Amino acid sequence: MPAAPKAASVSPFNRGIDRDSLDEANPGNAFGWDSKLRKTDEFSSVFRFKHVHRGTYLDIFYRQNGLGFSRLGLVIAKRLLSRAVDRNRAKRVLRESFRLTQHGLNGIDVVVRLKTVGTGADYRAEWNLFKAAASSGENTSSV
């Protein structure tokens, strides 16, 4: 017996958007398992390479990874953002910024470390400054 086609779920939360069709239409913008740095050694190798873009609120460490895709690691300290909701929001904003621009990064590992907090902290703007510098091939800073 053939399986019934999957119906798009309509709810007030997703406003009729079928998430599966979005991923099939543009699979390259997904932020999946392969797009994340997970192991301590992966983070350490990026920190040891010592290429960093320093902004007001973020330090963005990066290095070539030899893979065909870019990966992201996030370091959000509890002492800077004590409430879990604030840490999760910062991670969500940074993940989304990475997801939308990951193809222009050309196979680099990126670790974003929150440096300071402020009332008008604009993480997207700092990410875009890094993205512009990385895509132009400019070495923003070496420690």
N, C-alpha and C positions, 0 to 999 in steps of 0.2 A: 504494500500500500504506500503510495507516494506521500511524502511529508507535505503538510499544508504550508503555503507560503507564510512567512513571518509578517505579521501585521504591525504597522507602525503604532507605537503606543502614544496615545494622546492624553495628556494630563495638564493640569494648570501649571505644573512645574517645568515641563520641557516645551511647552507651547507648540506641540505638534511636530517637533523636530525629531526625525528619525536618526539617532546617533550612529547606527550601523551604516546607513547610506553615506553619512558624512565621511566616515573613515574609509569606506570603499572608494569614494570619489577622489579623495586626496590622502592616500595613506602616508605620504611623506611628512605630514605635519603632526603625526601622532607622537605622543611622549610615552613610549612603552618601556618595557623591562630593559632593553638594550641601551636606552638613552640615559641611564642613571649610573653614576659611580656608586659602588656599594661597599667595596672592601677598603680596609685601612691602607693597604699597599697602593691602591689606585689614587687615593687622596694624597698619600705621602709623595708619590712620584710627581704629582702636579706641584705640590708645595716646594719640593726640592729643585725643580726646574727653574724657579725664581723669576719667571716672567709674570708681571703683575700690572694691572691697571688700577690705580688708586683714585677713588672718588671721595666725595664727602661722607657718604654713608656706607659704601661698599668697597671691599678689596676683591678684585676679580683676578684670580690666578689662572693661568692657562698654559698648555703645552700641546704639541702635536701628539696624536695617539697612534698613528699608523693604521687606523681603521678607516673605513669608508664613511663613517658617520661621527657626529659629535656626541659627547656625553656631558652630563651636568651633575655636580655635587654641590650641596648646600650646607653651610655651617651657620646656624642661627643660635646664638648663645642664649641660654635661659637668663643669665644675669643682665642682658640687654633688654630683652622682651620677656618679662616675667609671666605674662598671661599666655596660656596656650593658644587662645584665639588670635592674639597678635602675631605669634610665631607662625601659626598656620597661614595667616593672611599673607605675611611676607613671603613665605615659601610658595604659596599659590601664585602670587604676582610674578615672582622670579621664574617659576616653572613655565608660566604662560608666555612670558617674554622670550625665554629660551626656545620654547616650542615653535613660536612663530618665526624665529630667525635662525633656526639650527642649520638650514641648508647653506646659508651664506658663511658658516664658520669653517667649512672644509676640513672635517676630521680632527677637531681638537677636543681635549678634555678641559673642562672649565669647572673651577671651584669658586663659588661665590661665598664670601664671608662677610657677614654683617659687622660693621665696624662701630658705628654709633647710631643712635636713634634721634629723631627729631619730630616735631609736630608736622612739618611739611615734607617729610622724607618721600622723595619720588624715586623709587627703585627702577621704574621703567625708563626714566630719563637717563639715569646712570648706565643702565644696561645698553641703551641706544648709543651712548657715547663710546662704550667699549666696542660695540658691534661695528660702529663706523671706523674705529681705529684698527680693529682686527681685520676687517674686509679690505682696508687700504694697504694692509701688510706692514703697518707701522709698529715698531716695538715701543709700546707706551712707557715701559719702565722695567729696569732690571735691578734687583736688590743686590 
